[in-house]
Amino acid sequence: MIASNLEAIYSELPSDVKLVAVSKYQSEACIMEAYQAGQRVFGESRPQDFLKKAQSLPKDIEWHFIGHLQTNKLKMVLPYVSMVESVDSLHLLREIDKWSKDAGRTTDVLLELHIAAEESKQGFHEEEILDIMFNRESFEGVRIRGLMGMATNTDVQDDVRADFGRIRAFMDYLRDLFPEYGDFAELSIGMSSDYRIALEFNPTIVRLGSAVFL
Ligand SMILES: *Cc1c(COP(=O)(O)O)cnc(C)c1O
């Protein structure tokens, strides 16, 4: 089941789009089923669960943290992640930067842009991201790799399209503004319900949970 889901998804994804299999509600057995089918990139959003999984599952798994991260949980999460996709405040960015410098590492992050109509969703506004990008050299412990966004939860496809169009346009704007910053290239958009729409906007990462595991 999981293997055939993955096969179907990969047949639809362009080869340069990375699939993050969102395993936040999944048992280790289910994750191993996906692993055995060849999947190596997984996404988690709850620090405690993530820590357990990261410690017991194979070491060649590439873990992306995709949930809201409280700074008091950083120490639990950062040693095991290859990317934090959900940096949604300056405070969090600063704390990740500080932890990384203390640990002698750099942490790859995406800045989450608030694109949905729901106010409850997390994320920066465009001006805040611009400020960070102009000051990115003050964050020596993080490598800002791109943007992440979540579209409005709606059946109205054109509303979803408008959200993804907005983040795509902002990504292109930033790439033009900072052409020397080649590390800044990732666009993570698309979940199970809307990744086909996201694919119209050339993401580099999609994050799929139920499409993989259900
Ligand atoms: C849970 C989650 C996903 C995956 O959601 P599905 O609808 O199961 O594909 C993607 N991104 C984020 C940030 C999530 O929290």
Ligand as a Chemical Component Dictionary entry (heavy atoms), coordinates in Angstrom:
data_LIG
# 
_chem_comp.id                   LIG 
_chem_comp.type                 NON-POLYMER 
_chem_comp.pdbx_formal_charge   0 
_chem_comp.three_letter_code    LIG 
# 
loop_
_chem_comp_atom.comp_id 
_chem_comp_atom.atom_id 
_chem_comp_atom.alt_atom_id 
_chem_comp_atom.type_symbol 
_chem_comp_atom.charge 
_chem_comp_atom.model_Cartn_x 
_chem_comp_atom.model_Cartn_y 
_chem_comp_atom.model_Cartn_z 
_chem_comp_atom.pdbx_ordinal 
LIG C1 C1 C 0 0.890  17.570 8.091 1  
LIG C2 C2 C 0 1.619  18.488 7.189 2  
LIG C3 C3 C 0 1.785  18.185 5.831 3  
LIG C4 C4 C 0 1.199  16.960 5.174 4  
LIG O1 O1 O 0 -0.182 16.985 5.178 5  
LIG P1 P1 P 0 -1.032 15.944 4.320 6  
LIG O2 O2 O 0 -2.329 16.624 4.110 7  
LIG O3 O3 O 0 -1.146 14.711 5.142 8  
LIG O4 O4 O 0 -0.293 15.710 3.058 9  
LIG C5 C5 C 0 2.528  19.079 5.056 10 
LIG N1 N1 N 0 3.062  20.197 5.582 11 
LIG C6 C6 C 0 2.917  20.520 6.872 12 
LIG C7 C7 C 0 3.532  21.774 7.372 13 
LIG C8 C8 C 0 2.190  19.681 7.717 14 
LIG O5 O5 O 0 2.043  20.026 9.005 15 
# 
loop_
_chem_comp_bond.comp_id 
_chem_comp_bond.atom_id_1 
_chem_comp_bond.atom_id_2 
_chem_comp_bond.value_order 
_chem_comp_bond.pdbx_ordinal 
LIG C1 C2 SING 1  
LIG C2 C3 SING 2  
LIG C2 C8 DOUB 3  
LIG C3 C4 SING 4  
LIG C3 C5 DOUB 5  
LIG C4 O1 SING 6  
LIG O1 P1 SING 7  
LIG P1 O2 DOUB 8  
LIG P1 O3 SING 9  
LIG P1 O4 SING 10 
LIG C5 N1 SING 11 
LIG N1 C6 DOUB 12 
LIG C6 C7 SING 13 
LIG C6 C8 SING 14 
LIG C8 O5 SING 15 
# 
